[in-house]
Amino acid sequence: MAGRNDSSQIRDLLHPDLDSDRSHKERHDNRDHSGKDTSCSSSSGGSRVPGGEREQRERREQREDREQREDREQREDREQWEDREQREDREQWERWEQKQHREQREDRERREDREQREDREQWEQREDREQREDREQWEQWEQWEPASSCCPRSDLKTLSRCGIRLKELNFSRMHAVLIDVSAFNHGAGLVPQAGRDMWHRDFVKMPCSQGSLMAFKPGLLRPTAQVCRWDMISKQLKGLASKKEVSADDVAEAIMKYNPKYKGQWTFDALSSFVKCIPKEENYFCTLFPKIAALILFLINPELIVSRLFTEKLENTECLIITGRPRSSARQVTEMAGRNDSSQIRDLLHPDLDSDRSHKERHDNRDHSGKDTSCSSSSGGSRVPGGEREQRERREDREQREDREQREDREQWEDREQREDREQWERWEQKQHREQREDRERREDREQREDREQWEQREDREQREDREQWEQWEQWEPASSCCPRSDLKTLSRCGIRLKELNFSRMHAVLIDVSAFNHGAGLVPQAGRDMWHRDFVKMPCSQGSLMAFKPGLLRPTAQVCRWDMISKQLKGLASKKEVSADDVAEAIMKYNPKYKGQWTFDALSSFVKCIPKEENYFCTLFPKIAALALKLPEQVKKAIPLLKRGHTAAITLSQVQISCLLANAFFSTFPHRNTSGPNAEYHGYPTINFTSLFGKWSERKKEKLRAIMHYFNVVTDEKTTPMGLVTFERRCLKDTDLPKWKSCKEKLTKLHVTSHGSIETEGTGMLQVDFASSWIGGGVLGSGLVQEEILFLINPELIVSRLFTEKLENTECLIITGSQQFSVYSGFGDSFEWAGPHRDHLDRDGWGRLKRQILAIDAMNFKHVQEQYNMSSVTRELNKAYCGFMGQEGNDPDIATGKWGCGVFNGDPQLKALIQLMAAARARRGLAFFTFGDEKLKQRLEQIYHLLVTEGITVEKLYRLLEDFCAAQRAHAVSRVDLFEFIRNDIRRSRSQL
């Protein structure tokens, strides 16, 4: 009522005693004229109804009508008030948004101005510095000896002095001649060569060609027709040629007549400005334009500038030679006018203005005596006297010697100058790079600071909005429809009856199923060694070879790699104690290719930093080596790869898994050390432990403690696990995917808690691994989030990296029967191995522990806003449903949490609803762990209660998510709260009803 500003109803509600006068009046109205109270029935029997009751009924009906009218008026007032409030909120939001955009635009403009000003200052400083350096270099050049070996221009040959004798002019396949060569060779002048009009890509498409057409509309009511373009051109040019004077605007108008397509794109301001800027005494262009038009109409042969018509772009080893260029050309004028090059146009049209330049060139051709040497010294062949000949020879010798000395000095000086210039250039370049790097760093720091301030402001605003919404939520009804965890099903309570263990085309079993079904224990299944791309290439395979050089004088030979591996591992297994350096040396013996690339500093530092009372690793290394040597005995059958696009499963014994992991510890698996795009296993995660042994960190210390504890347990005969583990890759086809817009299922049971963890409190349920598409993520690297921790406390999961290809959008991996060996505390950098764990779970009919782990990979969003589109939501729904989908009809419920909400930037509210929808479609309950987020727990319980009480289906929830994504994109600056959005939508729908 406070929200509706209904003060009268609030006063009545808070002060009911004030209503006594009204109730007394109503009781008084209920009395009849005789003074008796008729508000109660007159008799308990079936006596006749007196006339007073009729009046009472009429008054009651009037009172009800009055109340209904008042309610209707109040409801109308409330709706008007709400509309006004919404309109005011929307207007306020729009004003705020416009202010934000204006401030951002102003900030961006100020930043750009500041950067431009800084760039301009840097450019001016660099220009000043370069001019100063050029001036200094020029002064050095002026101080150098002014002697020169250059010759006068008159000594150079010109075409007139070459005496080249040309053959008769003729055309050929490589020489096209556009005049009649026969008439030319017989002195009949320049007669154009007759030929065909060619409208072809290998020839110049001429404007007068019959193939040159253009669209022309003769009138509004007449249709557009294709006409010959030359007719339109000649019409316009004839109009110009018939006039005595033509302005630049007339030229522009004529050109646009036959080029209407480029109206609004072409401009002629350069030509107009050129005509206007030339003085009247030199301005003859208005009379020249008609002549150029007449010249075009006669189609005089093209000359220099017209070469652009038929010359394609020159390549690195090509050139263009023009012979016979005339003094000037009208076509050059038209081209230069288009470039606004008024100086070149004036020089081209006024060649006589070049007299000063030619006078200067004649002056340069004079010798030191002042005589002009551009002409020959004598026209006749006069005899040279003997004395002059000797003087000339001595002078020539002296000049040659001086020239040689000057050339040598110049070469030395040029080498020194070049070296100094190069050094100076390198110093300048380094300085420039340093300045640019500093500028870039300053700019990046400034941008980061601004982004951080904006982010902090946005965070403060979102926190304030969240706090306000949270206060509203706290005032909301605290009822909950969630169930206790005990109501959810676990594997022990499902009562699933398994058939006898057996292999099939889609299920590979690496133990003898006949012996197992008859109680003979876990006997390895015999089979063939398969060196094939569809199977794991084993280190003990006969196809695994390596190059070996027995001595300096003996050639390199291909030997069986397992022989080298077993030799090194036997050497380690035969010792009581082995150091980390011995392990590293043995690994490098059969991996010589990676010498200098692999490091083992993490393994060495780990062994050294553990206290003596806990340091059993030197005695454990020989046991791990002995376990690795058992591989040919334990795994006799080829292991198929779980490839993308195929549903398949593999069942191994825990002993077989320990042998495989021991080989991974010693990095024996072939072709698995590189993951580049050209590698054979580029689509698979790494399996060899070398990445774990290098680059020491505190994270790797705790990882190695968990791994070493696992090997300490499996190498002890008393604690060796004797069970099976199944790895199943599930792939959904497009036909198996649900149609989310038409799912009628309602939400199933939900338990939400902020305490506990999936692997502890979720034991017995289907435990969700927040996986990477590369199964295991960074477990063998530096990663240490939920998936890596799960693989460290259950190290048998690591073997899935050996045969599981990268997961696609509709695929998942389900591991049944893995054993937990360790407990832990912390997360990320705070992770610590807390000690051993003894697993007391029951085993099923196949000897598997009743633990089921589901690996599904969420999408990795670089920015939070990217997830608010329905393609991403649908992808996550399909991925979750692929894992949640049951097979037996009596499957355990699901233990999950904030899937993909860490480094993948997922929205916890959105991911919670996505998993609820997928679980509802799969008809399985859900236990949701918020990992200490009490606020998310309470809000999820409240929104779940609202959805359940309103009977919201998966279909309706999917459409709500569509509306939410649209609203989120519309409010890109601020984040819209999903739960609040759904609550408002349901409340609005309820009010409309």
Secondary structure by P-SEA (a helix, b strand, c coil): cccccaaaaaaaaaccccaaaaaaaaaaaaccccccccccccccccccccaaaaaaaaaaaaaaaaaaaaaaaaaaaaaaaaaaaaaaaaaaaaaaaaaaaaaaaaaaaaaaaaaaaaaaaaaaaaaaaaaaaaaaaaaaaaaccccccccccccccccccccccccccccccccccccaaaaaaacccbbbbbbbbbcccccccccccccbbbbbbcccccccccccaaaaaaaaaaaaaacccccaaaaaaaaacccccccccccaaaaaaaaaaccccccaaaaaaaaaaaaaaacccccccccccccccccccccccccccccccaaaaaaaaaacaaaaaaaaaccccaaaaaaaaaaaaccccccccccccccccccccaaaaaaaaaaaaaaaaaaaaaaaaaaaaaaaaaaaaaaaaaaaaaaaaaaaaaaaaaaaaaaaaaaaaaaaaaaaaaaaaaaaaaaaaaacccccccccccccccccccccccccccccccccccccaaaaaacccbbbbbbbbbcccccccccccccbbbbbbcccccccccccaaaaaaaaaaaaaacccccaaaaaaaaacccccccccccaaaaaaaaaaccccccaaaaaaaaaaaaaaaccccccbbbbbbcccccccccccaaaaaaaaaaaaacccccccccccccccccccccccccccccccaaaaaaaaaaaaaaaaaacccccccbbbbbbbbbbccccccccccccccccbbbbbccccccccccccccccccccccccccccccccaaaaaaaaacccccccccccccccccbbbbcccccccccccccccccccbbbbbbccccccccccbbbbbbbccccccccccccaaaaaaaaaaaaaaacccccbbbbbbccccccccccccaaaaaaaaaaaaaaacbbbbbbcccaaaaaaaaaaaaaaaaaacccaaaaaaaaaaaaaaaaaaccccccaaaaaaaaaaaaaaac
